[in-house]
Amino acid sequence: MAPLPKTNKFLSLIRASGPTSPGVRIEGNSTCIIGRATDSGLVLDDESVSRRHAVLRIDRMGATIEDATSSLGTLLNGVRLEPNEKMELHDRDVLAIGPWTFIARTTTDEDNGDGEQEIPELPPPPTDSKDPYQTSASMLLRLRADGTLDRQVGWNDFSKMYGSVIAGFARNAGAKPQEVDDILQDVMLGFFKQSRVFEYDPAKGRFRGYLKRITLNAIRDRYRRKRPSVGLPESYDPPAGESELNAAWDREWTEHLLRRALEKVKINIQPKTLEAFERYGVRGEPVASVAKDLDMSEASIRHAKMRVLDQMRQEIAIMRADEG
């Protein structure tokens, strides 16, 4: 076996939702079995999980996940893996097994944080703005426009793109349903007020981390406002812990990328191919049933899944690269 490079690679699975689980962390040229069996590297004790459900691997080439002919399947970024299918794992990918959802984190021993730009402590309400993607620079220009119509169009686009991420994160951070809309409005109002003067510097951190910090500030600010009326101590923070908050944000952000990627891919995919992908790849319907309904061969159904998936991976890779 070839020696490890000087910089060791690590792969972690961090629970984002589901029953309590310690997750797992492996290093270097390692393999980890995920399953219900008590001798698994990551034990998931639920009847929906097979005794030997999936296999994690990491080496100098990167990290992979392989479905080990599980009974109910393994989902990577919402797409069901074939039995014995091995797929590359990227940082912040979403892995679903039974009732659990995990966030994959791939790091090295030289990594020194999440690349998040520092935010001043809790200005009332939290503020700031800018679009993360270099390919969406026109949106930022509209946000900063003096013309009322252009500015309104820009903010409608911004809200449509990031509103679900902010709202989902607030829910996972412990906000009650009636508070989620208020938190979303706080974040958007802060961005709106500061968008003409704020200068985002991508060299100081990724936009996704910046937006997370601002949203978390809005959540903390709302809890701070409630303290006098409900008798909370000054040190009280949102119910979720730091690691849970990070995992919740990563899940929301990845799902946001997946939605954007699928919307882009749909433009160039035939409706029948897209239906085959959604029914077989996403919903997990039997390939024979989908093939019969769509008058396609089973091989064509599998090819449709891989074609859409490959295009989505390309779009996601572009968006992740644009994040910085």
C-alpha positions as CSV (number, residue, x, y, z in Angstrom):
1,M,0.0,0.0,0.0
2,A,1.4,3.4,-1.0
3,P,2.3,5.7,1.9
4,L,-0.1,8.5,2.8
5,P,0.8,12.0,1.7
6,K,2.2,14.5,4.2
7,T,-1.2,16.1,4.5
8,N,-3.7,13.5,5.9
9,K,-7.3,13.5,4.7
10,F,-10.3,13.0,7.0
11,L,-13.9,12.1,6.3
12,S,-16.6,12.8,8.8
13,L,-20.3,12.1,8.8
14,I,-22.2,14.6,11.1
15,R,-25.8,13.9,12.0
16,A,-28.1,16.6,10.6
17,S,-31.4,14.9,11.5
18,G,-32.8,11.6,12.8
19,P,-32.2,9.6,16.1
20,T,-29.2,10.4,18.2
21,S,-26.0,9.2,16.6
22,P,-22.3,10.0,17.2
23,G,-21.6,10.1,13.5
24,V,-18.1,8.8,12.4
25,R,-14.7,10.2,11.5
26,I,-12.1,8.2,9.5
27,E,-8.6,9.1,8.4
28,G,-6.2,8.2,5.6
29,N,-6.5,4.9,3.7
30,S,-9.5,3.7,5.7
31,T,-12.8,1.9,5.3
32,C,-15.9,2.1,7.6
33,I,-18.9,-0.1,7.4
34,I,-22.3,1.5,8.1
35,G,-25.1,-0.8,9.3
36,R,-27.2,-2.3,11.9
37,A,-24.7,-4.9,12.9
38,T,-23.1,-4.2,16.3
39,D,-19.5,-4.6,14.9
40,S,-20.1,-1.8,12.2
41,G,-17.9,1.2,12.3
42,L,-21.1,3.3,12.4
43,V,-23.9,1.5,14.1
44,L,-27.4,2.7,13.1
45,D,-29.9,0.6,15.1
46,D,-33.1,0.8,13.1
47,E,-35.0,-1.9,11.2
48,S,-34.9,0.2,8.0
49,V,-31.1,-0.1,8.0
50,S,-29.5,-3.4,6.8
51,R,-26.9,-5.2,8.9
52,R,-24.3,-4.2,6.3
53,H,-25.8,-1.2,4.6
54,A,-23.1,1.0,3.1
55,V,-19.3,1.4,3.0
56,L,-17.3,4.6,3.5
57,R,-13.8,4.8,2.1
58,I,-11.2,7.5,2.0
59,D,-7.7,7.5,0.4
60,R,-5.4,9.9,-1.4
61,M,-7.9,10.1,-4.3
62,G,-10.8,11.2,-2.1
63,A,-13.8,9.8,-0.4
64,T,-16.5,7.5,-1.6
65,I,-19.8,5.9,-0.5
66,E,-20.9,2.5,-1.7
67,D,-24.3,0.9,-1.2
68,A,-23.8,-2.7,0.1
69,T,-26.9,-4.2,-1.5
70,S,-29.0,-2.7,1.3
71,S,-32.7,-3.5,1.6
72,L,-34.1,0.0,1.5
73,G,-31.3,1.9,-0.2
74,T,-28.8,4.7,0.3
75,L,-29.5,8.2,-0.9
76,L,-26.7,10.6,-1.8
77,N,-27.9,14.2,-2.3
78,G,-31.4,12.8,-2.7
79,V,-30.5,10.3,-5.4
80,R,-30.7,6.5,-4.7
81,L,-27.6,4.5,-5.2
82,E,-27.7,1.2,-7.2
83,P,-26.8,-1.9,-5.2
84,N,-22.9,-2.0,-5.0
85,E,-22.8,1.4,-6.7
86,K,-19.8,3.5,-5.5
87,M,-20.1,7.3,-5.7
88,E,-17.6,10.1,-4.9
89,L,-18.4,12.1,-1.7
90,H,-17.8,15.8,-1.8
91,D,-17.6,18.2,1.2
92,R,-21.1,19.0,2.5
93,D,-22.9,16.2,0.5
94,V,-26.1,15.0,2.1
95,L,-26.2,11.2,2.9
96,A,-29.5,9.6,3.9
97,I,-29.8,6.1,5.5
98,G,-33.0,5.0,7.1
99,P,-34.3,7.8,9.4
100,W,-30.9,9.5,9.5
101,T,-29.5,12.3,7.5
102,F,-25.7,13.0,7.6
103,I,-23.5,15.8,6.3
104,A,-20.2,14.6,4.8
105,R,-17.2,16.7,5.7
106,T,-13.9,16.1,3.9
107,T,-11.0,18.0,5.5
108,T,-7.2,17.8,5.9
109,D,-5.0,18.3,8.9
110,E,-4.1,21.7,7.4
111,D,-7.6,23.0,7.3
112,N,-8.1,25.8,9.7
113,G,-11.8,26.6,9.8
114,D,-14.8,27.1,7.5
115,G,-13.6,30.1,5.6
116,E,-16.3,32.4,7.1
117,Q,-15.9,36.1,7.2
118,E,-16.1,37.7,10.6
119,I,-19.4,39.5,11.5
120,P,-19.6,42.3,14.0
121,E,-21.4,41.1,17.2
122,L,-25.2,41.2,16.8
123,P,-26.1,44.6,15.4
124,P,-29.8,45.2,15.7
125,P,-31.1,43.8,13.3
126,P,-28.4,41.8,11.5
127,T,-27.3,43.3,8.2
128,D,-25.2,43.0,5.1
129,S,-25.5,41.7,1.5
130,K,-24.1,40.3,-1.7
131,D,-24.6,37.4,-4.0
132,P,-22.2,34.4,-3.7
133,Y,-21.9,33.3,-7.2
134,Q,-19.7,35.0,-9.8
135,T,-22.3,33.8,-12.4
136,S,-25.0,35.9,-10.6
137,A,-23.2,39.2,-10.5
138,S,-26.1,40.9,-12.3
139,M,-28.2,40.2,-9.2
140,L,-25.9,42.1,-7.0
141,L,-25.9,45.0,-9.4
142,R,-29.7,45.1,-9.2
143,L,-29.6,45.1,-5.4
144,R,-27.3,48.1,-5.5
145,A,-29.2,49.9,-8.2
146,D,-30.7,53.3,-7.6
147,G,-33.7,52.6,-9.7
148,T,-36.7,51.4,-7.7
149,L,-37.8,48.8,-10.3
150,D,-34.3,47.2,-10.8
151,R,-33.8,47.1,-7.1
152,Q,-37.2,45.4,-6.5
153,V,-36.4,42.8,-9.2
154,G,-33.1,42.2,-7.5
155,W,-34.6,41.6,-4.1
156,N,-37.3,39.4,-5.5
157,D,-34.6,37.2,-7.0
158,F,-32.5,37.2,-3.8
159,S,-35.5,36.3,-1.7
160,K,-36.5,33.5,-4.1
161,M,-33.0,32.1,-4.1
162,Y,-32.1,32.2,-0.4
163,G,-35.4,32.5,1.4
164,S,-35.9,28.7,1.8
165,V,-32.3,28.3,3.1
166,I,-32.8,31.0,5.8
167,A,-36.2,29.7,6.8
168,G,-35.1,26.0,6.9
169,F,-32.1,26.9,9.0
170,A,-34.2,28.9,11.4
171,R,-36.5,25.9,11.9
172,N,-33.6,23.5,12.5
173,A,-32.1,26.0,15.0
174,G,-35.2,25.7,17.1
175,A,-37.4,28.6,16.0
176,K,-41.1,28.1,16.3
177,P,-43.2,28.2,13.1
178,Q,-44.6,31.6,13.9
179,E,-41.0,33.0,14.4
180,V,-39.5,31.7,11.1
181,D,-41.2,34.4,8.9
182,D,-40.1,37.1,11.4
183,I,-36.5,35.9,11.3
184,L,-36.5,35.7,7.5
185,Q,-37.9,39.3,7.4
186,D,-35.1,40.4,9.9
187,V,-32.4,39.0,7.7
188,M,-33.9,40.4,4.5
189,L,-34.5,43.9,6.0
190,G,-30.9,44.0,7.2
191,F,-29.6,43.1,3.8
192,F,-31.9,45.7,2.2
193,K,-30.8,48.5,4.4
194,Q,-27.1,47.9,3.9
195,S,-26.9,46.6,0.3
196,R,-25.9,50.0,-1.2
197,V,-22.9,50.5,1.0
198,F,-21.8,46.9,1.9
199,E,-18.7,45.5,0.2
200,Y,-18.4,41.8,0.4
201,D,-14.8,40.5,0.1
202,P,-14.7,36.9,-1.1
203,A,-11.0,36.7,-0.1
204,K,-12.1,36.8,3.5
205,G,-14.6,34.0,3.4
206,R,-17.3,32.1,1.5
207,F,-20.7,33.7,1.1
208,R,-22.5,30.6,2.4
209,G,-20.7,31.0,5.7
210,Y,-21.3,34.7,5.8
211,L,-25.1,34.3,5.2
212,K,-25.2,31.6,7.9
213,R,-23.6,33.9,10.5
214,I,-26.0,36.7,9.6
215,T,-29.0,34.4,9.9
216,L,-27.7,33.0,13.2
217,N,-27.3,36.5,14.4
218,A,-31.0,37.2,13.6
219,I,-32.1,34.1,15.5
220,R,-30.0,35.0,18.5
221,D,-31.2,38.6,18.4
222,R,-34.8,37.3,18.5
223,Y,-34.0,35.1,21.5
224,R,-32.3,38.1,23.1
225,R,-35.5,40.2,22.7
226,K,-37.6,37.5,24.3
227,R,-35.4,37.2,27.4
228,P,-37.0,39.9,29.6
229,S,-40.5,38.6,28.9
230,V,-39.8,34.9,29.5
231,G,-37.1,35.1,32.1
232,L,-34.3,33.5,30.0
233,P,-30.7,34.0,31.3
234,E,-28.5,36.4,29.4
235,S,-26.3,33.6,28.2
236,Y,-29.2,31.7,26.6
237,D,-28.6,30.6,23.0
238,P,-30.8,28.8,20.4
239,P,-31.7,25.3,21.5
240,A,-29.5,23.5,18.9
241,G,-25.8,23.1,19.7
242,E,-23.0,24.5,17.5
243,S,-22.3,21.2,15.7
244,E,-26.0,20.7,15.1
245,L,-26.3,24.2,13.7
246,N,-23.4,23.7,11.3
247,A,-24.9,20.5,10.1
248,A,-28.3,22.0,9.7
249,W,-26.9,24.9,7.7
250,D,-24.8,22.6,5.5
251,R,-27.9,20.4,4.8
252,E,-30.0,23.5,3.8
253,W,-27.2,24.9,1.6
254,T,-26.6,21.6,-0.2
255,E,-30.3,21.1,-0.8
256,H,-30.4,24.7,-2.1
257,L,-27.6,23.8,-4.6
258,L,-29.4,20.6,-5.6
259,R,-32.6,22.5,-6.4
260,R,-30.8,25.1,-8.4
261,A,-28.8,22.4,-10.3
262,L,-32.0,20.4,-11.2
263,E,-33.7,23.6,-12.4
264,K,-30.8,24.2,-14.8
265,V,-30.6,20.6,-15.9
266,K,-34.3,20.4,-16.7
267,I,-34.0,23.0,-19.5
268,N,-31.9,20.5,-21.6
269,I,-33.5,17.2,-20.6
270,Q,-36.4,15.5,-22.4
271,P,-39.5,15.1,-20.2
272,K,-39.4,11.3,-20.4
273,T,-35.8,11.2,-19.3
274,L,-36.5,13.5,-16.4
275,E,-39.5,11.4,-15.3
276,A,-37.3,8.3,-15.4
277,F,-34.8,10.0,-13.2
278,E,-37.3,11.2,-10.7
279,R,-39.2,8.0,-10.5
280,Y,-36.3,5.6,-10.4
281,G,-33.4,7.7,-9.2
282,V,-35.2,9.8,-6.6
283,R,-38.4,8.0,-5.5
284,G,-36.8,4.5,-5.8
285,E,-39.5,2.9,-7.9
286,P,-38.6,-0.5,-9.3
287,V,-36.7,-0.2,-12.6
288,A,-38.9,-2.8,-14.3
289,S,-42.1,-0.9,-13.4
290,V,-40.7,2.5,-14.6
291,A,-39.5,0.9,-17.8
292,K,-42.9,-0.6,-18.5
293,D,-44.8,2.6,-17.8
294,L,-42.5,4.7,-20.0
295,D,-42.0,2.1,-22.7
296,M,-38.2,2.2,-22.2
297,S,-35.7,-0.6,-21.6
298,E,-34.3,-1.0,-18.0
299,A,-30.9,-0.1,-19.4
300,S,-32.3,3.2,-20.7
301,I,-33.9,3.9,-17.3
302,R,-30.5,3.5,-15.6
303,H,-28.8,5.6,-18.3
304,A,-31.4,8.3,-17.8
305,K,-30.6,8.4,-14.1
306,M,-26.9,8.7,-14.7
307,R,-27.3,11.3,-17.4
308,V,-29.3,13.6,-15.2
309,L,-27.0,12.9,-12.2
310,D,-23.9,13.7,-14.2
311,Q,-25.2,17.0,-15.4
312,M,-26.3,17.9,-11.9
313,R,-22.9,17.1,-10.6
314,Q,-21.3,19.4,-13.2
315,E,-23.7,22.3,-12.2
316,I,-23.0,21.7,-8.5
317,A,-19.3,21.7,-9.1
318,I,-19.5,25.0,-10.8
319,M,-21.6,26.5,-8.0
320,R,-19.3,25.2,-5.3
321,A,-16.3,26.6,-7.2
322,D,-18.0,30.0,-7.4
323,E,-18.5,29.9,-3.6
324,G,-14.8,30.4,-3.2
